[in-house]
Amino acid sequence: MGVLEIVKAKLPNSQLTDNALQVYIDEVSQSIKTYCNRSDIPSELAFVHANMIVDFINGEEKKASPDDHRAVTAIKEGDVQVSFGGTVSAIGEAAVENLLHNYKSQLNKFRKLRR
């Protein structure tokens, strides 16, 4: 089972086309290759790769609808008061960097030394 099929299975209600999914796959693939100092992605990382893509897509969807994902900035217990602030989301490269950080322990096993 390829990464595209795994991603489709994990996102059954997604409205994304195969081309859009492929862009996400390529972006995450490049990040994995750069982090691991490799020109390929080992087959053993297929599910990690797919999970990273699903997390990345979910993060992108949260950025698209920021009102649904606002961060709580203050909670007061007496008379119950909750204050919401800005959204919790990163953009561009920072989002991929955060994603890599979440999967470092799994990716480190496949890292190569640079020459």
C-alpha positions in Angstrom: 0.0 0.0 0.0 1.4 3.3 -1.0 1.5 6.6 0.9 -1.3 8.1 -1.2 -3.6 5.1 -0.5 -2.8 5.3 3.3 -3.6 9.0 3.4 -6.9 8.5 1.5 -7.9 5.7 3.9 -7.1 8.0 6.9 -9.0 10.9 5.4 -12.1 9.2 4.0 -14.3 12.4 4.0 -11.6 14.7 2.4 -12.6 16.8 -0.5 -9.0 17.0 -1.7 -8.1 15.8 -5.2 -5.3 13.3 -5.9 -3.2 16.2 -7.3 -3.7 18.3 -4.1 -2.8 15.2 -1.9 0.2 14.7 -4.1 1.4 18.2 -3.3 1.2 17.6 0.4 2.9 14.2 0.0 5.7 15.9 -2.0 6.1 18.7 0.6 6.3 16.3 3.5 8.6 13.9 1.5 11.1 16.7 0.9 11.1 17.6 4.6 11.7 14.0 5.6 14.5 13.6 3.0 16.2 16.9 4.2 15.9 16.0 7.9 17.2 12.5 7.3 19.9 13.5 4.9 18.6 11.0 2.3 17.6 10.9 -1.3 14.9 8.4 -0.6 12.3 7.5 2.0 12.6 4.0 3.3 9.5 1.8 2.9 9.6 1.3 6.7 8.6 4.9 7.1 5.4 4.6 4.9 3.0 4.9 7.8 5.0 7.6 9.6 5.1 9.5 6.3 1.3 9.1 5.9 0.6 10.2 9.5 2.7 13.3 9.0 0.8 14.2 5.9 -2.6 13.7 7.6 -1.4 15.9 10.5 -0.2 18.5 8.1 -3.5 18.5 6.2 -5.5 18.7 9.4 -3.3 21.7 10.5 -3.9 23.4 7.1 -7.7 22.9 7.6 -7.5 24.5 11.0 -5.7 27.5 9.6 -8.5 27.8 6.9 -11.2 28.1 9.6 -9.5 30.0 12.4 -12.7 30.8 14.3 -13.3 27.2 15.0 -9.9 26.7 16.5 -9.3 29.7 18.8 -7.0 29.3 21.8 -8.1 29.8 25.3 -6.2 32.6 26.9 -7.8 32.9 30.3 -10.1 30.9 32.5 -11.8 32.3 35.6 -13.6 29.8 37.9 -15.8 32.2 40.0 -18.8 33.0 37.9 -17.2 30.9 35.1 -15.5 33.1 32.5 -13.5 31.8 29.5 -11.5 34.2 27.2 -10.5 33.3 23.8 -7.5 34.8 22.0 -5.8 34.3 18.6 -5.6 31.0 16.8 -2.9 28.4 17.5 -1.3 27.7 14.1 2.0 28.0 12.4 2.5 29.0 8.8 4.6 27.7 5.9 7.9 26.2 6.9 7.2 26.6 10.6 4.3 24.2 10.3 6.5 21.6 8.6 9.2 22.1 11.2 6.7 21.6 14.1 5.5 18.5 12.3 9.0 17.2 12.0 9.6 17.8 15.7 6.6 15.6 16.6 8.1 12.7 14.6 11.8 13.1 15.4 12.1 10.0 17.5 10.8 7.9 14.6 12.8 9.7 11.9 16.1 9.7 13.8 16.3 5.9 13.3 16.7 6.6 9.5 19.0 9.6 9.6 22.3 9.4 7.7 25.5 11.3 8.4 26.5 14.0 5.9 29.8 13.5 4.1 
